[in-house]
Amino acid sequence: MNCLRAMWSGMTWRRVLLAQALGQTAAFLVTFEWGYFGEAVHHTSIHFVSMGVYVFLLLPLALGADEAIRRGAPPRYVYPAVLLINPLIACAVAGATLWVYCVLWSLPWPAQRWGFTSAGLHMSVYCSLGLLVFMNRRTADRMLEGVRGAELRRVQLDQQLVESRLATAEAQIDPQMLFSALAQIKRGLEQGTPEAEVKLNQLIQTLRTALTRTIAVDESEERKS
């Protein structure tokens, strides 16, 4: 279900129009090598109509193959399967289009009853090349995304390491400040000043807070490692 949803989301108008433009260009190129499909029944429009339907069905096939590879299917199995299914779709579309034309316009079926298979195979050659280009490009995009993701994770780890070191530095007590505070407290106790006990309690609270931060930072670094 998720695969079908991903395929449907990939069927954008831009991709459909681009696929149709490339398909009709391929259909035009086929005419130089093989001629127009439908000349036997005097309806050469079959050539371009069948290519349009065929390319429209080919787009979800390419998107489904790309989604299967993205989900972990081995490309060495997906690529051959797509290239084998591709000409079958082309021949089926060519035969169905010819049959619809013959029924709608009451045309006699051509003498070569299986001539549409040749048309389908000729059309599928150019589209097979297009499929290979599309799948190779998507594979390259996935590799680039993987590299970018790894680089982003590395940057995040570096940032976390810097933050951890800063927290450790903040948690540490300056020895000079500690000795100075102890000296002031000692003088206060010797002189009997009431502020000495308050400063002693503040120093104890500061040391306790610093110790808690240091323990928390150490535990965080142990979990990361």
C-alpha positions as CSV (number, residue, x, y, z in Angstrom):
1,M,0.0,0.0,0.0
2,N,2.8,2.4,0.9
3,C,4.5,1.5,-2.4
4,L,1.4,2.4,-4.4
5,R,1.0,5.6,-2.5
6,A,4.6,6.5,-3.3
7,M,4.1,5.7,-7.0
8,W,1.0,7.9,-7.1
9,S,2.7,10.8,-5.4
10,G,5.5,10.5,-8.0
11,M,3.0,10.9,-10.9
12,T,3.3,14.6,-11.1
13,W,2.1,16.6,-14.1
14,R,5.6,17.6,-14.9
15,R,6.8,14.0,-15.1
16,V,3.7,13.0,-17.1
17,L,4.2,15.8,-19.7
18,L,7.9,15.2,-19.9
19,A,7.4,11.4,-20.4
20,Q,4.8,12.1,-23.1
21,A,7.2,14.6,-24.9
22,L,10.0,12.1,-24.8
23,G,7.7,9.2,-25.9
24,Q,6.3,11.1,-28.9
25,T,9.9,12.1,-29.9
26,A,10.8,8.4,-29.7
27,A,7.7,7.5,-31.8
28,F,8.8,10.0,-34.4
29,L,12.3,8.5,-34.5
30,V,10.9,5.0,-34.9
31,T,9.2,6.1,-38.2
32,F,12.6,6.6,-39.8
33,E,13.6,3.0,-39.1
34,W,10.4,1.1,-39.2
35,G,7.6,3.3,-40.5
36,Y,4.2,4.2,-39.1
37,F,2.3,1.7,-37.0
38,G,-1.2,1.5,-38.5
39,E,-0.4,2.1,-42.1
40,A,-1.9,-1.3,-42.9
41,V,-5.3,0.0,-41.8
42,H,-4.7,3.6,-43.1
43,H,-4.7,5.1,-39.6
44,T,-1.2,6.2,-38.8
45,S,-2.5,8.1,-35.7
46,I,-2.4,4.7,-34.0
47,H,1.4,5.0,-34.0
48,F,1.3,8.1,-31.7
49,V,-1.8,7.1,-29.7
50,S,-0.3,3.8,-28.8
51,M,3.0,5.4,-27.8
52,G,1.1,7.9,-25.6
53,V,-0.8,5.2,-23.8
54,Y,2.3,3.0,-23.5
55,V,4.5,5.8,-22.0
56,F,1.7,6.7,-19.6
57,L,1.8,3.1,-18.3
58,L,5.6,3.1,-18.4
59,L,5.9,5.9,-15.9
60,P,4.4,4.1,-12.9
61,L,6.5,1.1,-13.8
62,A,9.7,3.2,-13.6
63,L,8.5,4.8,-10.3
64,G,7.6,1.4,-8.8
65,A,11.0,0.1,-9.7
66,D,12.7,3.1,-8.1
67,E,10.5,2.7,-5.0
68,A,11.4,-1.0,-4.8
69,I,15.1,-0.2,-5.0
70,R,14.7,2.5,-2.4
71,R,13.1,-0.1,-0.1
72,G,16.1,-2.4,-0.4
73,A,15.3,-4.5,-3.4
74,P,18.6,-5.5,-5.3
75,P,19.0,-3.5,-8.5
76,R,20.5,-6.5,-10.2
77,Y,17.0,-8.1,-10.0
78,V,14.8,-5.0,-10.5
79,Y,16.6,-3.7,-13.6
80,P,16.2,-7.0,-15.7
81,A,12.6,-7.4,-14.5
82,V,11.7,-3.9,-15.7
83,L,13.5,-4.4,-19.0
84,L,11.6,-7.6,-19.6
85,I,8.2,-6.2,-18.6
86,N,8.7,-3.1,-20.7
87,P,8.3,-4.7,-24.2
88,L,5.4,-6.8,-23.0
89,I,3.6,-3.6,-22.0
90,A,4.4,-2.1,-25.4
91,C,3.1,-5.1,-27.4
92,A,0.0,-5.3,-25.3
93,V,-0.7,-1.6,-25.7
94,A,-0.1,-1.7,-29.5
95,G,-2.4,-4.7,-29.9
96,A,-5.1,-3.1,-27.7
97,T,-4.9,0.2,-29.6
98,L,-5.2,-1.5,-33.0
99,W,-8.2,-3.6,-31.8
100,V,-9.9,-0.4,-30.5
101,Y,-9.4,1.3,-33.8
102,C,-10.7,-1.6,-35.8
103,V,-13.8,-1.8,-33.6
104,L,-14.6,1.9,-33.6
105,W,-14.1,2.4,-37.3
106,S,-15.2,-1.1,-38.4
107,L,-11.8,-1.7,-40.0
108,P,-10.6,-5.1,-41.1
109,W,-7.9,-6.6,-39.1
110,P,-4.5,-6.4,-40.9
111,A,-3.3,-9.4,-42.9
112,Q,-0.4,-9.7,-40.5
113,R,-2.4,-10.4,-37.4
114,W,0.7,-10.2,-35.1
115,G,2.2,-7.2,-36.8
116,F,1.5,-5.1,-33.7
117,T,4.2,-7.1,-31.8
118,S,6.9,-5.7,-34.1
119,A,5.5,-2.2,-33.5
120,G,5.6,-2.8,-29.7
121,L,9.2,-4.1,-29.8
122,H,10.4,-1.1,-31.9
123,M,8.7,1.4,-29.6
124,S,10.1,-0.4,-26.5
125,V,13.7,-0.1,-27.6
126,Y,13.9,3.7,-27.2
127,C,11.9,3.6,-24.0
128,S,14.2,0.9,-22.6
129,L,17.1,3.3,-23.0
130,G,15.0,6.0,-21.3
131,L,14.3,3.6,-18.4
132,L,18.0,2.8,-17.9
133,V,18.8,6.5,-17.9
134,F,16.1,7.2,-15.4
135,M,17.0,4.4,-13.0
136,N,20.7,5.1,-13.2
137,R,20.0,8.8,-12.4
138,R,17.8,7.8,-9.4
139,T,20.5,5.5,-8.2
140,A,23.1,8.3,-8.4
141,D,20.7,10.6,-6.6
142,R,20.2,8.1,-3.8
143,M,24.0,7.7,-3.5
144,L,24.4,11.5,-3.3
145,E,21.6,11.7,-0.6
146,G,23.4,9.0,1.4
147,V,26.7,10.9,1.2
148,R,24.9,14.1,2.3
149,G,23.1,12.3,5.1
150,A,26.4,10.8,6.4
151,E,28.0,14.2,6.2
152,L,25.1,15.8,8.1
153,R,25.3,13.1,10.8
154,R,29.1,13.7,11.1
155,V,28.5,17.5,11.5
156,Q,25.8,16.8,14.1
157,L,28.1,14.4,16.0
158,D,30.9,17.1,15.9
159,Q,28.5,19.7,17.2
160,Q,27.4,17.4,20.0
161,L,31.0,16.7,20.9
162,V,31.7,20.4,21.0
163,E,28.7,21.0,23.2
164,S,29.7,18.2,25.5
165,R,33.2,19.6,25.9
166,L,31.8,23.1,26.6
167,A,29.5,21.6,29.3
168,T,32.4,19.7,30.8
169,A,34.4,22.9,30.9
170,E,31.6,24.8,32.5
171,A,31.1,22.0,35.0
172,Q,34.8,22.2,36.1
173,I,35.7,24.4,39.0
174,D,38.4,27.0,38.7
175,P,41.1,26.0,41.3
176,Q,42.1,29.6,41.8
177,M,38.5,30.6,42.6
178,L,38.2,27.6,44.9
179,F,41.4,28.4,46.9
180,S,40.4,32.1,47.1
181,A,36.9,31.2,48.5
182,L,38.4,28.8,51.0
183,A,40.8,31.5,52.2
184,Q,38.0,34.0,52.6
185,I,36.0,31.5,54.6
186,K,39.0,30.7,56.7
187,R,39.6,34.3,57.5
188,G,35.9,34.8,58.3
189,L,35.8,31.9,60.6
190,E,38.9,33.1,62.4
191,Q,37.4,36.6,62.8
192,G,34.0,35.2,63.7
193,T,32.1,37.0,61.0
194,P,28.6,35.7,60.4
195,E,29.1,35.9,56.6
196,A,31.6,33.1,56.8
197,E,29.0,30.4,57.3
198,V,26.9,31.7,54.5
199,K,29.9,31.7,52.1
200,L,30.7,28.2,53.2
201,N,27.2,27.0,52.4
202,Q,27.3,28.7,49.0
203,L,30.6,27.1,48.2
204,I,29.2,23.7,49.2
205,Q,26.2,24.3,46.9
206,T,28.5,25.4,44.0
207,L,30.6,22.3,44.4
208,R,27.6,20.0,44.6
209,T,26.2,21.6,41.4
210,A,29.5,21.2,39.5
211,L,29.7,17.6,40.6
212,T,26.2,16.9,39.3
213,R,27.0,18.4,36.0
214,T,30.2,16.5,35.6
215,I,28.5,13.2,36.3
216,A,25.7,14.0,33.8
217,V,28.3,14.9,31.1
218,D,30.3,11.7,31.8
219,E,27.2,9.5,31.5
220,S,26.1,11.3,28.3
221,E,29.5,10.7,26.7
222,E,29.4,7.0,27.8
223,R,26.0,6.5,26.1
224,K,27.2,8.2,22.9
225,S,30.4,6.0,22.7
